[in-house]
């Protein structure tokens, strides 16, 4: 009797349909194959597809794995087989996790067990693939209502405003399940732009979660306070502030900003992995998450950090976070100076892996110009907008963003 793992491999070999298995709807990876032999076969299928653009035939698989038991009979449709693979993996994660939690509880008490319990729950959660099947043929009336609203409210954003007219015109707002990447060389103000986006999201009524591996909380708070009170953040640090500026600061910080929380986590160790970020999302339920310095994340699959394979896995993991949690994920990452050519920053300038450009719904580049405090904001890659650029200024006396008028072209 063949196993579920063998049936999935047989399906791929006999139909040539690998996309259903490994695509967004299936979400199957080598981690889902618990048997070492079937994992080896599936790994060779993925390698063959990467080399030749299509999965191998049964004859090719049999040549490399002569003992693999192909089966034309199946215990159910491919959707059932994939669901069972996911269930099998979640059960294994929970079984192994509970064993490790029990041992840690016996050795070191709850303080030792809780981190393992959180990690196990996060891994089990991210291993699940949500099912969102929609009958296109039967939902025309609902789509018509959406289109009618767009007709009656031309130019209205579909998602959370970015705080920048240029980006809002290009994207119609950042939307659930999207991954947005901000990139640039060092000192290109990408973190400052991200902070502007977090504040715009908050003012819109969203509940942001900011995880920064670039700045301590005190510096983040000073910059946000400076923009809020229109006082140079450097003055807040040095205390060289005028009476008028102090009144502005008091007025800005005396009352709560709004009803919803605006969370900045200082638990960098707890958020250092994709599983850790998932745990934060489970705990705090943000409506948008911002990760400043995503290249610092540690990859639990390769057990590496800041290597090409680690960053590829991290990029894919961040996109899964957006999809599985139905929220936007906005991150900053590095570009490399030796990958910046005559045309300046391009999508190929991103550091160490092409996955950032492949996985993101929008890649925005920040470039310094020859003029102080003037920056070039560039749409480097987008699913819905052509490459384009716009100049913005970031001034500190008082702190504010300024940009020229933007032509509201449709982002297609």
C-alpha positions as CSV (number, residue, x, y, z in Angstrom):
1,X,0.0,0.0,0.0
2,X,1.5,3.4,-1.0
3,X,1.7,6.3,1.4
4,X,0.3,9.8,0.9
5,X,3.9,11.0,0.2
6,X,4.3,8.4,-2.6
7,X,0.9,9.2,-4.0
8,X,1.8,12.9,-4.3
9,X,5.0,12.1,-6.1
10,X,3.2,9.7,-8.4
11,X,0.7,12.4,-9.2
12,X,3.4,14.8,-10.2
13,X,5.3,12.2,-12.3
14,X,2.2,10.9,-14.1
15,X,0.5,14.3,-14.8
16,X,3.5,16.7,-15.0
17,X,1.5,19.1,-12.7
18,X,4.1,20.3,-10.1
19,X,2.6,23.8,-9.8
20,X,-0.5,22.6,-8.0
21,X,1.7,20.9,-5.4
22,X,4.3,23.6,-4.7
23,X,2.4,26.7,-5.7
24,X,0.6,29.1,-3.4
25,X,-2.5,26.9,-3.2
26,X,-0.5,23.7,-2.4
27,X,2.4,25.1,-0.5
28,X,4.3,21.7,-0.3
29,X,8.0,21.7,0.4
30,X,10.5,19.0,1.1
31,X,9.8,19.5,4.8
32,X,6.4,17.9,4.3
33,X,8.0,14.5,3.3
34,X,8.9,12.8,6.5
35,X,10.2,9.6,5.0
36,X,13.9,10.1,4.0
37,X,13.5,8.2,0.7
38,X,10.4,10.1,-0.5
39,X,12.0,13.3,0.5
40,X,15.0,12.4,-1.6
41,X,12.8,11.7,-4.6
42,X,10.9,15.0,-4.2
43,X,14.1,16.9,-3.9
44,X,15.3,15.5,-7.1
45,X,12.0,16.4,-8.8
46,X,12.5,20.0,-7.7
47,X,16.1,20.1,-8.8
48,X,15.1,18.7,-12.3
49,X,12.4,21.3,-12.6
50,X,14.9,24.1,-11.7
51,X,17.4,22.8,-14.3
52,X,15.0,21.9,-17.2
53,X,11.8,23.9,-16.6
54,X,9.5,20.9,-16.2
55,X,9.2,18.0,-13.8
56,X,10.8,14.6,-14.7
57,X,8.9,11.8,-16.3
58,X,8.3,8.5,-14.4
59,X,11.1,7.0,-16.5
60,X,13.6,9.6,-15.4
61,X,12.6,9.2,-11.7
62,X,12.8,5.4,-12.0
63,X,16.3,5.6,-13.5
64,X,17.5,7.6,-10.5
65,X,15.3,5.9,-7.9
66,X,14.6,2.4,-9.2
67,X,12.9,1.2,-6.0
68,X,10.3,4.0,-5.9
69,X,6.8,2.4,-6.0
70,X,4.7,4.4,-8.6
71,X,1.0,4.1,-8.3
72,X,-1.8,5.1,-10.7
73,X,-4.4,4.5,-8.0
74,X,-4.9,7.2,-5.4
75,X,-6.8,7.4,-2.1
76,X,-8.3,10.7,-3.2
77,X,-7.9,13.8,-5.4
78,X,-4.8,15.9,-5.3
79,X,-6.4,18.5,-3.0
80,X,-7.1,15.7,-0.5
81,X,-3.6,14.4,-0.7
82,X,-2.1,17.9,-0.1
83,X,-4.4,18.5,2.8
84,X,-3.2,15.2,4.4
85,X,0.4,16.1,3.8
86,X,-0.1,19.4,5.7
87,X,-1.9,17.6,8.5
88,X,0.8,15.0,8.7
89,X,3.5,17.7,9.1
90,X,1.5,19.7,11.7
91,X,1.0,16.5,13.7
92,X,4.7,15.8,13.6
93,X,5.6,19.4,14.6
94,X,3.2,19.2,17.6
95,X,4.3,15.7,18.7
96,X,8.0,16.6,18.6
97,X,7.3,20.1,20.1
98,X,5.3,18.7,23.0
99,X,8.0,16.2,23.8
100,X,10.7,19.0,23.8
101,X,8.4,21.2,25.9
102,X,7.9,18.4,28.4
103,X,11.6,17.8,28.8
104,X,12.3,21.5,29.2
105,X,9.6,21.8,31.8
106,X,11.1,19.0,33.8
107,X,14.6,20.5,33.6
108,X,14.1,24.2,33.8
109,X,10.5,24.9,34.7
110,X,8.1,27.2,32.8
111,X,10.7,29.8,31.9
112,X,12.6,27.1,29.9
113,X,9.4,25.5,28.4
114,X,7.6,28.7,27.3
115,X,9.9,29.7,24.4
116,X,9.8,26.1,23.0
117,X,6.0,26.1,23.3
118,X,5.8,29.4,21.5
119,X,8.1,28.2,18.7
120,X,6.1,25.0,18.3
121,X,2.8,26.8,18.1
122,X,4.2,29.3,15.6
123,X,5.7,26.5,13.4
124,X,2.4,24.6,13.5
125,X,0.5,27.7,12.5
126,X,2.8,28.6,9.6
127,X,2.7,25.0,8.4
128,X,-1.0,25.4,7.8
129,X,-2.3,26.6,4.4
130,X,-5.6,28.4,4.5
131,X,-8.3,27.3,2.1
132,X,-10.0,30.1,0.3
133,X,-11.7,28.6,-2.7
134,X,-14.1,30.9,-4.4
135,X,-16.6,30.1,-7.1
136,X,-15.9,32.7,-9.7
137,X,-19.0,31.7,-11.8
138,X,-21.3,32.4,-8.9
139,X,-19.8,35.6,-7.5
140,X,-20.4,38.1,-10.3
141,X,-22.8,40.2,-8.2
142,X,-20.3,40.7,-5.4
143,X,-17.6,41.8,-7.8
144,X,-20.0,44.2,-9.5
145,X,-20.6,45.9,-6.1
146,X,-16.8,46.4,-5.7
147,X,-16.6,47.8,-9.2
148,X,-19.6,50.1,-8.6
149,X,-17.9,51.5,-5.5
150,X,-14.7,52.2,-7.5
151,X,-16.8,53.9,-10.2
152,X,-18.6,56.1,-7.6
153,X,-15.4,56.9,-5.8
154,X,-12.7,57.3,-8.4
155,X,-9.2,57.4,-7.1
156,X,-10.2,56.0,-3.7
157,X,-7.4,53.8,-2.1
158,X,-8.0,50.1,-1.9
159,X,-5.7,49.6,1.1
160,X,-3.7,51.4,3.8
161,X,-2.2,54.8,2.6
162,X,1.5,54.9,2.5
163,X,1.8,58.6,3.4
164,X,3.4,59.3,0.0
165,X,1.2,60.6,-2.9
166,X,3.6,59.0,-5.4
167,X,3.3,55.5,-3.8
168,X,-0.5,55.8,-3.2
169,X,-1.0,56.7,-6.9
170,X,1.1,53.7,-7.9
171,X,-0.4,51.2,-5.5
172,X,-3.8,52.4,-4.5
173,X,-2.6,51.7,-0.9
174,X,-0.9,48.7,0.6
175,X,-3.3,45.8,0.7
176,X,-3.8,42.5,2.7
177,X,-1.5,39.6,1.6
178,X,0.9,42.0,-0.1
179,X,4.7,42.0,0.6
180,X,6.3,45.5,0.1
181,X,10.1,45.8,0.1
182,X,11.9,49.1,0.7
183,X,15.5,49.0,-0.4
184,X,18.5,51.3,-0.9
185,X,22.1,51.7,-0.1
186,X,23.2,52.8,3.4
187,X,22.0,56.2,4.6
188,X,19.3,56.4,1.9
189,X,16.5,57.1,4.5
190,X,14.6,53.9,3.9
191,X,14.0,53.5,7.6
192,X,12.7,57.0,7.9
193,X,10.4,56.4,5.0
194,X,9.2,53.2,6.7
195,X,8.5,55.2,9.9
196,X,6.4,57.6,7.8
197,X,4.5,54.7,6.4
198,X,3.8,53.3,9.9
199,X,2.5,56.6,11.1
200,X,0.3,56.9,8.0
201,X,-1.1,53.5,8.7
202,X,-1.9,54.4,12.3
203,X,-3.6,57.6,11.3
204,X,-5.7,55.6,8.8
205,X,-6.9,53.5,11.7
206,X,-4.7,50.5,11.2
207,X,-2.9,48.7,14.0
208,X,0.8,48.6,13.1
209,X,3.4,46.3,14.5
210,X,7.0,47.5,14.0
211,X,10.0,45.2,14.4
212,X,13.3,47.0,13.9
213,X,16.7,45.3,13.8
214,X,18.2,48.7,12.7
215,X,17.3,51.1,15.4
216,X,16.6,51.0,19.2
217,X,13.2,51.9,20.4
218,X,14.4,55.2,21.9
219,X,15.6,56.4,18.5
220,X,12.4,55.3,16.7
221,X,10.3,57.1,19.3
222,X,12.4,60.3,19.0
223,X,11.9,60.3,15.2
224,X,8.2,59.7,15.4
225,X,7.8,62.3,18.1
226,X,9.8,64.8,16.1
227,X,7.5,64.4,13.1
228,X,4.4,64.5,15.3
229,X,5.5,67.7,17.2
230,X,7.3,69.2,14.2
231,X,10.5,69.4,16.2
232,X,13.9,68.2,15.0
233,X,14.5,64.8,16.8
234,X,18.1,65.8,17.4
235,X,16.9,68.6,19.7
236,X,14.8,66.1,21.7
237,X,18.0,64.2,22.3
238,X,20.2,67.1,23.2
239,X,17.6,69.1,25.1
240,X,18.3,72.2,23.0
241,X,14.7,73.1,22.5
242,X,13.0,76.4,22.4
243,X,9.9,77.3,24.6
244,X,7.7,77.3,21.5
245,X,9.0,73.9,20.5
246,X,8.5,72.6,24.0
247,X,4.8,73.7,23.9
248,X,4.4,71.9,20.6
249,X,5.9,68.7,22.1
250,X,3.7,68.9,25.2
251,X,0.6,69.3,23.1
252,X,1.6,66.4,20.8
253,X,2.4,63.9,23.6
254,X,0.0,64.8,26.3
255,X,-3.0,63.0,24.8
256,X,-3.1,59.5,23.4
257,X,-2.6,59.3,19.7
258,X,-5.7,57.2,19.1
259,X,-7.8,54.3,20.3
260,X,-5.8,51.5,18.7
261,X,-2.3,50.5,19.9
262,X,0.9,51.3,17.9
263,X,3.3,48.5,18.9
264,X,7.1,48.6,18.6
265,X,8.6,45.4,19.8
266,X,12.0,45.3,21.6
267,X,11.9,41.5,21.8
268,X,14.4,41.2,18.9
269,X,15.4,37.7,20.0
270,X,11.8,36.5,20.0
271,X,11.2,38.0,16.5
272,X,14.5,36.9,14.9
273,X,12.8,34.2,12.8
274,X,9.8,33.8,10.6
275,X,8.3,31.6,13.4
276,X,9.0,34.3,15.9
277,X,7.3,36.9,13.7
278,X,4.3,34.6,13.4
279,X,4.2,34.3,17.2
280,X,4.1,38.1,17.5
281,X,1.3,38.3,15.0
282,X,-0.6,35.7,17.0
283,X,-0.1,37.6,20.2
284,X,-0.7,41.1,19.0
285,X,-3.1,40.7,16.0
286,X,-1.7,43.7,14.0
287,X,-3.4,44.8,10.8
288,X,0.0,45.5,9.2
289,X,3.6,44.5,10.2
290,X,6.7,46.4,9.4
291,X,10.2,44.7,9.6
292,X,13.1,47.1,9.5
293,X,16.3,45.2,8.5
294,X,14.7,41.9,7.3
295,X,18.2,40.7,6.2
296,X,19.1,40.3,9.9
297,X,16.5,37.5,10.3
298,X,17.7,34.0,11.1
299,X,16.6,31.2,8.7
300,X,15.4,28.2,10.6
301,X,15.5,26.0,7.5
302,X,19.1,26.4,6.6
303,X,20.2,27.4,10.1
304,X,22.1,30.3,8.6
305,X,21.9,34.1,8.5
306,X,22.7,36.6,5.8
307,X,23.6,33.9,3.2
308,X,21.9,33.6,-0.2
309,X,20.0,30.5,0.7
310,X,19.0,32.0,4.1
311,X,17.8,35.2,2.6
312,X,15.8,33.4,-0.1
313,X,14.0,31.3,2.5
314,X,13.4,34.4,4.6
315,X,11.9,36.3,1.6
316,X,9.6,33.3,0.9
317,X,8.7,33.1,4.5
318,X,7.7,36.8,4.8
319,X,5.5,36.4,1.7
320,X,3.8,33.4,3.4
321,X,3.3,35.5,6.5
322,X,1.4,38.0,4.4
323,X,-0.7,35.4,2.7
324,X,-1.5,33.2,5.7
325,X,-2.3,36.1,8.0
326,X,-4.1,38.2,5.4
327,X,-2.2,41.4,6.3
328,X,0.4,43.5,4.5
329,X,4.0,42.8,5.3
330,X,6.4,45.8,4.7
331,X,10.2,45.2,5.1
332,X,13.4,47.1,4.5
333,X,16.5,45.3,3.1
334,X,19.9,46.2,1.7
335,X,21.0,46.9,-1.8
336,X,24.7,46.5,-2.7
337,X,26.8,49.3,-4.2
338,X,28.6,47.0,-6.6
339,X,25.2,46.1,-8.1
340,X,24.2,49.7,-8.8
341,X,24.9,50.5,-12.5
342,X,24.6,53.5,-14.7
343,X,20.9,53.6,-14.3
344,X,21.2,53.7,-10.6
345,X,19.2,51.4,-8.3
346,X,17.3,48.6,-10.0
347,X,15.6,45.4,-8.8
348,X,18.8,43.6,-9.5
349,X,20.6,45.7,-6.9
350,X,19.0,44.0,-3.9
351,X,21.5,42.1,-1.8
352,X,22.4,38.4,-2.1
353,X,19.2,36.9,-3.6
354,X,16.7,37.6,-6.4
355,X,13.9,36.3,-4.2
356,X,13.1,39.8,-2.8
357,X,12.1,41.0,-6.3
358,X,10.3,37.7,-7.1
359,X,8.3,37.5,-3.9
360,X,7.4,41.1,-3.4
361,X,4.2,42.7,-4.8
362,X,6.1,46.0,-4.8
363,X,9.8,46.9,-4.5
364,X,10.6,50.6,-3.8
365,X,14.1,51.9,-4.0
366,X,15.5,55.0,-2.2
367,X,18.4,56.9,-3.7
368,X,20.3,59.9,-2.5
369,X,20.8,62.7,-5.0
370,X,23.5,65.4,-5.4
371,X,21.2,67.8,-3.4
372,X,21.1,67.5,0.4
373,X,17.9,66.0,1.8
374,X,16.5,65.3,-1.7
375,X,15.9,61.6,-2.5
376,X,14.7,59.7,-5.5
377,X,11.9,57.3,-4.7
378,X,11.7,54.6,-7.4
379,X,9.2,51.8,-8.1
380,X,11.7,49.1,-9.1
381,X,9.2,46.3,-9.6
382,X,5.5,45.9,-9.1
383,X,2.7,43.5,-10.0
384,X,0.5,46.4,-10.9
385,X,2.6,49.5,-11.8
386,X,5.3,50.2,-14.3
387,X,8.8,51.3,-13.2
388,X,8.7,55.0,-12.3
389,X,10.4,57.5,-10.0
390,X,9.7,60.7,-8.1
391,X,11.7,63.2,-6.0
392,X,10.9,63.7,-2.3
393,X,12.6,65.9,0.3
394,X,13.1,64.9,3.9
395,X,13.7,68.0,6.0
396,X,14.3,68.3,9.7
397,X,13.6,71.9,10.5
398,X,10.7,71.1,11.0
399,X,10.6,67.4,10.3
400,X,8.4,66.7,7.2
401,X,8.2,64.9,3.9
402,X,7.6,67.0,0.8
403,X,6.9,65.8,-2.7
404,X,5.8,67.4,-6.0
405,X,2.3,66.9,-7.4
406,X,1.7,63.4,-8.7
407,X,-0.3,62.6,-11.8
408,X,-2.9,60.0,-10.7
409,X,-2.4,57.5,-13.5
410,X,-3.9,54.1,-13.0
411,X,-1.3,51.6,-11.6
412,X,-1.5,49.2,-14.6
